[in-house]
Structure formats: C-alpha cells, structure tokens
C-alpha cells in the first residue's frame, strides 16, 4: 500500500496528538481531585472520582475495541462524532 503525503503526516502526528489528549485528560483529573479535596476534605471523595472516571473506560473498552478492530478507523473517526452529536441534539 502506497501512503500519500497526507496519510504519512497524519500517522506522524498521531503520537503527539495522543500525548496532548492524555495530558489534557490527566490535568483535568488532577484539578478535579484537588477540588474534591478542597471541598469534601476527604480522600474517599477523590477515590470515588477516580472510580467514576475509570469505570466507563473499563466497561466500554472491550466493545469499542472490537468495533475499532472490525471497521475502518477513518470511517469511525468521522462517524462516531456525527452519531454522538445527533444523539445529543435530541
């Protein structure tokens, strides 16, 4: 398979994009934990915050992992946001 200039660039940008996404998510989680400590003044609340964040990821990853293996990722990248925005507008 011959890759075009655009697909090689997209593949090259995948790692920095994943890093930026993970960094943003983790900063958001840390700030949420700090706010929980400040407001609730208990580490139990922070534990529940981490469970609430990790729970959906753990439950949904087997299903969506199989979906990503079965279908073209480009079609999923285009289709999923469109599907989610349609369901959110109802």
ChimeraX commands (.cxc) that place a marker at each C-alpha (Angstrom):
marker #1 position 0.00,0.00,0.00 radius 0.5
marker #1 position 1.43,3.34,-1.02 radius 0.5
marker #1 position 0.83,6.08,1.51 radius 0.5
marker #1 position 0.10,9.59,0.36 radius 0.5
marker #1 position 1.74,12.64,1.86 radius 0.5
marker #1 position -1.37,13.40,3.95 radius 0.5
marker #1 position -1.68,9.92,5.43 radius 0.5
marker #1 position 2.02,9.85,6.38 radius 0.5
marker #1 position 1.64,13.23,8.05 radius 0.5
marker #1 position -1.45,12.03,9.94 radius 0.5
marker #1 position 0.41,8.95,11.15 radius 0.5
marker #1 position 3.35,11.09,12.22 radius 0.5
marker #1 position 1.04,13.38,14.21 radius 0.5
marker #1 position -0.79,10.51,15.92 radius 0.5
marker #1 position 1.67,10.15,18.82 radius 0.5
marker #1 position 1.82,13.88,19.64 radius 0.5
marker #1 position -1.98,14.07,19.39 radius 0.5
marker #1 position -2.39,11.11,21.76 radius 0.5
marker #1 position 0.11,12.70,24.15 radius 0.5
marker #1 position -1.73,16.04,24.12 radius 0.5
marker #1 position -5.06,14.30,24.71 radius 0.5
marker #1 position -3.71,12.22,27.60 radius 0.5
marker #1 position -2.01,15.26,29.12 radius 0.5
marker #1 position -5.21,17.29,28.97 radius 0.5
marker #1 position -7.29,14.46,30.45 radius 0.5
marker #1 position -4.83,13.90,33.28 radius 0.5
marker #1 position -4.54,17.60,34.10 radius 0.5
marker #1 position -8.33,17.76,34.23 radius 0.5
marker #1 position -8.44,14.73,36.54 radius 0.5
marker #1 position -5.77,16.16,38.86 radius 0.5
marker #1 position -7.58,19.50,39.08 radius 0.5
marker #1 position -10.82,17.65,39.80 radius 0.5
marker #1 position -9.09,15.69,42.56 radius 0.5
marker #1 position -7.68,18.87,44.09 radius 0.5
marker #1 position -11.11,20.49,44.02 radius 0.5
marker #1 position -12.62,17.40,45.67 radius 0.5
marker #1 position -10.03,17.52,48.45 radius 0.5
marker #1 position -10.67,21.22,48.94 radius 0.5
marker #1 position -14.46,20.92,49.06 radius 0.5
marker #1 position -15.06,17.50,50.65 radius 0.5
marker #1 position -11.82,17.36,52.69 radius 0.5
marker #1 position -11.70,13.58,52.37 radius 0.5
marker #1 position -9.69,11.23,50.21 radius 0.5
marker #1 position -12.72,8.96,49.87 radius 0.5
marker #1 position -14.30,11.55,47.55 radius 0.5
marker #1 position -11.14,11.53,45.43 radius 0.5
marker #1 position -11.27,7.74,45.28 radius 0.5
marker #1 position -14.85,7.87,44.04 radius 0.5
marker #1 position -13.82,10.47,41.46 radius 0.5
marker #1 position -11.15,8.12,40.10 radius 0.5
marker #1 position -13.64,5.24,40.05 radius 0.5
marker #1 position -16.19,7.41,38.23 radius 0.5
marker #1 position -13.59,8.32,35.60 radius 0.5
marker #1 position -12.17,4.80,35.15 radius 0.5
marker #1 position -15.48,2.93,35.26 radius 0.5
marker #1 position -16.89,3.88,31.86 radius 0.5
marker #1 position -13.48,3.37,30.22 radius 0.5
marker #1 position -13.18,-0.13,31.66 radius 0.5
marker #1 position -16.76,-1.08,30.80 radius 0.5
marker #1 position -16.85,0.31,27.27 radius 0.5
marker #1 position -13.33,-0.51,26.05 radius 0.5
marker #1 position -13.98,-4.20,25.17 radius 0.5
marker #1 position -16.96,-3.31,22.98 radius 0.5
marker #1 position -15.37,-0.33,21.27 radius 0.5
marker #1 position -12.06,-2.17,20.93 radius 0.5
marker #1 position -13.78,-4.89,18.90 radius 0.5
marker #1 position -15.59,-2.21,16.91 radius 0.5
marker #1 position -12.29,-0.48,16.10 radius 0.5
marker #1 position -10.74,-3.78,15.01 radius 0.5
marker #1 position -13.66,-4.65,12.77 radius 0.5
marker #1 position -14.21,-1.36,10.92 radius 0.5
marker #1 position -12.04,1.19,9.15 radius 0.5
marker #1 position -10.76,3.67,11.72 radius 0.5
marker #1 position -11.18,6.64,9.39 radius 0.5
marker #1 position -14.86,5.84,8.99 radius 0.5
marker #1 position -15.20,5.54,12.78 radius 0.5
marker #1 position -13.42,8.87,13.32 radius 0.5
marker #1 position -15.94,10.53,11.02 radius 0.5
marker #1 position -19.00,8.51,12.01 radius 0.5
marker #1 position -18.81,8.49,15.80 radius 0.5
marker #1 position -18.76,12.27,16.38 radius 0.5
marker #1 position -21.59,12.64,13.87 radius 0.5
marker #1 position -23.57,9.92,15.64 radius 0.5
marker #1 position -22.89,11.41,19.08 radius 0.5
marker #1 position -23.78,14.95,18.03 radius 0.5
marker #1 position -27.04,13.66,16.52 radius 0.5
marker #1 position -27.96,11.81,19.71 radius 0.5
marker #1 position -27.04,14.81,21.89 radius 0.5
marker #1 position -29.26,17.17,19.90 radius 0.5
marker #1 position -32.39,15.16,20.66 radius 0.5
marker link #1:1,2 radius 0.2
marker link #1:2,3 radius 0.2
marker link #1:3,4 radius 0.2
marker link #1:4,5 radius 0.2
marker link #1:5,6 radius 0.2
marker link #1:6,7 radius 0.2
marker link #1:7,8 radius 0.2
marker link #1:8,9 radius 0.2
marker link #1:9,10 radius 0.2
marker link #1:10,11 radius 0.2
marker link #1:11,12 radius 0.2
marker link #1:12,13 radius 0.2
marker link #1:13,14 radius 0.2
marker link #1:14,15 radius 0.2
marker link #1:15,16 radius 0.2
marker link #1:16,17 radius 0.2
marker link #1:17,18 radius 0.2
marker link #1:18,19 radius 0.2
marker link #1:19,20 radius 0.2
marker link #1:20,21 radius 0.2
marker link #1:21,22 radius 0.2
marker link #1:22,23 radius 0.2
marker link #1:23,24 radius 0.2
marker link #1:24,25 radius 0.2
marker link #1:25,26 radius 0.2
marker link #1:26,27 radius 0.2
marker link #1:27,28 radius 0.2
marker link #1:28,29 radius 0.2
marker link #1:29,30 radius 0.2
marker link #1:30,31 radius 0.2
marker link #1:31,32 radius 0.2
marker link #1:32,33 radius 0.2
marker link #1:33,34 radius 0.2
marker link #1:34,35 radius 0.2
marker link #1:35,36 radius 0.2
marker link #1:36,37 radius 0.2
marker link #1:37,38 radius 0.2
marker link #1:38,39 radius 0.2
marker link #1:39,40 radius 0.2
marker link #1:40,41 radius 0.2
marker link #1:41,42 radius 0.2
marker link #1:42,43 radius 0.2
marker link #1:43,44 radius 0.2
marker link #1:44,45 radius 0.2
marker link #1:45,46 radius 0.2
marker link #1:46,47 radius 0.2
marker link #1:47,48 radius 0.2
marker link #1:48,49 radius 0.2
marker link #1:49,50 radius 0.2
marker link #1:50,51 radius 0.2
marker link #1:51,52 radius 0.2
marker link #1:52,53 radius 0.2
marker link #1:53,54 radius 0.2
marker link #1:54,55 radius 0.2
marker link #1:55,56 radius 0.2
marker link #1:56,57 radius 0.2
marker link #1:57,58 radius 0.2
marker link #1:58,59 radius 0.2
marker link #1:59,60 radius 0.2
marker link #1:60,61 radius 0.2
marker link #1:61,62 radius 0.2
marker link #1:62,63 radius 0.2
marker link #1:63,64 radius 0.2
marker link #1:64,65 radius 0.2
marker link #1:65,66 radius 0.2
marker link #1:66,67 radius 0.2
marker link #1:67,68 radius 0.2
marker link #1:68,69 radius 0.2
marker link #1:69,70 radius 0.2
marker link #1:70,71 radius 0.2
marker link #1:71,72 radius 0.2
marker link #1:72,73 radius 0.2
marker link #1:73,74 radius 0.2
marker link #1:74,75 radius 0.2
marker link #1:75,76 radius 0.2
marker link #1:76,77 radius 0.2
marker link #1:77,78 radius 0.2
marker link #1:78,79 radius 0.2
marker link #1:79,80 radius 0.2
marker link #1:80,81 radius 0.2
marker link #1:81,82 radius 0.2
marker link #1:82,83 radius 0.2
marker link #1:83,84 radius 0.2
marker link #1:84,85 radius 0.2
marker link #1:85,86 radius 0.2
marker link #1:86,87 radius 0.2
marker link #1:87,88 radius 0.2
marker link #1:88,89 radius 0.2
marker link #1:89,90 radius 0.2
view
